């Protein structure tokens, strides 16, 4: 269990494959996390595979589309509150 003093960066965008996760898919992942952690304890983020020097390169346009989906998912989640 993660103690209350810590916030969690929830890696909810899969960077291993070229498919672009739809915002609704990302929201489903967040909903699963909400079963275990309060919403104010985490932030949404991609998995760490966007960092330079990873084993596989991710094209800039693919990264941009994935981040757009992440942003859209955040918007959907905000609409619920």
N, C-alpha and C positions, 0 to 999 in steps of 0.2 A: 504494500500500500504506500502511496505517496503522501507524505505528511502535509498538513495544511500550509506550512510555510513555503511550499514550492508551487510554482505554476508550471504547466505542462504545455509544450509545443506539440500539438497533435498533428503528426505527419499523415495527412489524409488525401494526398494526391500521389498516385503511383507513378514514379518516374522511370521504372524499369522497362516499360513497354511504350511504343509510340501512340497507342490509342489515347484519345483525350477523354478523361473521365467527365461525364455529364454532371452538372451541378447537383442534380437529384441524387446521383450515386454518392457524391461527397457528403451530402446532407445525411444519407443513410449511415455512413461511417461515423459521422458526428453523433447521430442519435444513439448509436451503440456505445460510444464513449460516455454519453450523458447518463447511461445506466450506472456508471461507476464513479464519475467525477462531475461536480457541479460546473455549470457553464462558465462561471466567473473564474474558474481555476485554470482554464486552458485557452490557448490561442490556436488558430488554424495555420498550418504551414504545409509546404510540400515535404515529401520525404527528402532526405538530405542529398539525393542524387543530382541536384542541380549544381552542386559545388564544382569548381574547376578542378581538373586533375583526376576526375573519376575514371573508372575503367572503361566506360563507354561515353562517347560524346553525345550530347543531346542538342539537336539543332535549335537555334535561337527561336525560330518561329514555333516550333513544338513547345518549347518552354513557355513562350508567351501565351499560347492557347491554353495550356494547362493552368497557368496563373489566372487567366481570365475566367476559367471555370471555377477556380477556387474563390475568386472574388464574387462571382455570381452566387455561389453556394452560401457565402457569408451574407450576402444580401437576402437570400431566402430565409436564412436563420434569423436575421434581424427582424424580418417581417412578422415572425411568429411571436415576438415579445411585445 
